[in-house]
Structure formats: structure tokens, C-alpha cells
Amino acid sequence: MLQSIVLLFRVRLFPLRAALLATALILPWSLLPAGADERADLQAAFKLATAQYQVALRTLETRGREETANEVARFREVFQAVIAKFDANRAALGGDQDYAGLLMQLDVSIVGVMLVVDFGSREAAREALVPIGRSLSELGARAAPRE
């Protein structure tokens, strides 16, 4: 009688044990940090933002206020794509607690440059853009795919 009860539990619990084992093997994969693809997408967005930053800086040096304002606005649009990529793949930099805050600070700094350009101060705009370039490089390096 005891053997039949044990056999009954083994037969009926086998599918449950198999499901638990499969879950135990598969679940950790979904909790792993993001792969190189997510970081590569974020890195590509940073490269586009850096290129647009260079265009905005060059325009500030060589063109008028209106052209500079347009290029800085484009820079902010491209940087918004960086933020969107980060938001879509937060796991890509999940271990970096300050990253989201730094992205927002950089975005606010870009808005500040837009205001300074609208006021017409080329020197003040240059002084505001230079630290943005350094921050952009630093954040882009932190987003680079790990080898």
C-alpha cells in the first residue's frame, strides 16, 4: 500500500517537477544583464548625438544665431533618441544607478544652451556646450558594449 502511494505521487508529481526544473533553468536567462545588442544600439545613438553635437558647435562658431538655434534643437532631438534607447533597454546599464539622472541633467543642459543661444550670447553658448560634449563622451563610453 505504501509503495502504491509513493508510486502515485511520483507519477502525478513528475510533470510538476519537470515544469519546476524547466523554470529553474530558463528563468535566470531573463534576469541576466542586457546583451551586447542593447548596448550597441545605445552606443550607436550616442555616436549620432556626438556627431550632431559637433555640427552644433561648428555652427555656433561659423554661422548666425538662427542656424545655431536650429542645430542645437536638432542636437536635442537626437539626444532624445538616446534617452528613448536607454528607456527601452534600461537593463543595458542596470547596474549604473546614476545613469538615468545624468542623462536628464545633460538634457536640461541642452535646453539651457537653447535658451542662451536665443538670448544671442555666443560666448555663453560656447561655455555651456563644451561641458556637454565632455559629459556626452563620458556617458557614451559607459554605454559601450563590454568585451
N, C-alpha and C positions, 0 to 999 in steps of 0.2 A: 504494500500500500504506500509506504514512504517513497519507494522508488518510482511509483507511478506519479506521485505528486511532484517529485523533483523533475521527472521527465516532462510532465505537463508544463512546468514553469520554464524549463529550458526551451521547449518547442515554441511556447507562446511568447516568451521574452526575447527570443533570438532576433526577430525583426526590430524590436525596440533597441536592443544592444547594438545592432548593426547601424541603425539610424544615429544613435548617440556617438558611435565611433566615427561615422562619416562626418558628423557635425564637428566633432573634436578635431578632425583632420583638416576640414575646409575652413572653418571659422577663422583661424589665425591668419589666413591669407588675406581676408578682407580687412584685417586690422593692421596690416603692415603699412609702413610709410609709403607714400606715393612713389611710383617708379620714375624712371628717367624720362618717360614721355611727358609727364606733367611738368617736371622741372624744365624740360627742353622747351615746352610751349611757353612757360613763363619767361624763360631766358630769351626766347625769340621776341616776345612782347617788349622786354627791356631793351633789346637791340633796336627795335623800331622807335621806341621812346627816346633812346640816346641819339639816334640819327636825327629825329625831329628837334631835339634839344639843340644839337649843333646848328641846324638850319635856323632856329630862332635866335641863337646867339650871333650867328653870322649876319642875319637880317638886322639885328639890333645895331651892329657895327657899321653896316653899309647902306641901310635904307631908312625910310622915314617911320614916323610913329604909327601910321595906319598899317603898313606892311608888317611891322614888328608885332603889333597887336594881333594881327591875323595869324602870324606864325606861332606866337605864344598860345593863342587859343587852339590852334591845331596840335601843339605840343600837349596841351591839357587833354584834348580828346584822345590822343594816342596813349597818354598816361592812364586815362580812364580804362582803356583796354587792358593795361597791366593790372589794374585793380580788379577788373572783371575776371581775368585769368586767375588771379590769386583767390578771389572769392569762389570761383568754380572748383578750384583744386587746393583748398586750404590744407589738405593733408600733405601737399608738396613741401610745405615748410611748417608742418605742425609742431615741430619741436622748437621753433623760433617764436617765443611768446610775444616779442616786441614788434614783429614784422608788420602786422596789420596797422598798428599805431604809427609806425614810421611811414608807411605808405600814405596814411591820411595826413600826416604832418607835411609830407612832400607835396601832396595835392593842395593843401592850404597855402603852402609857399608859392606854388604856381599861380594860384588865384591872386596872391599878393603881388606877384610880378605883373599880372594882367592889370591890376589897379595902378601900379607905379607907371607902367607904360602909358596908360590912359591919361595920367597926370602930365606926361611928357618929359619925365626926367630920365635921360639916357644913362647917366652915371648911376643913379639909384637902381635902375633896372638891371644894369650890369652887375652891380654889387649883390643884388638879390638872386640873379641867375647863376652866378659862379658856385655858391654853396649847393644849389640844386643839382648841378652837374656832378659834384663830388658825392652827394647822397645817392644820386641815381646810379653812379658807378658802384658804390658800396652795396646797395641793395641788389643790383644786378649780379654782382659777384656772389652774394649769399644765395641767390636763386639758381646759380649754375648747377648743372647736373653733377652729381657725385660720381667719381670714378671708381 
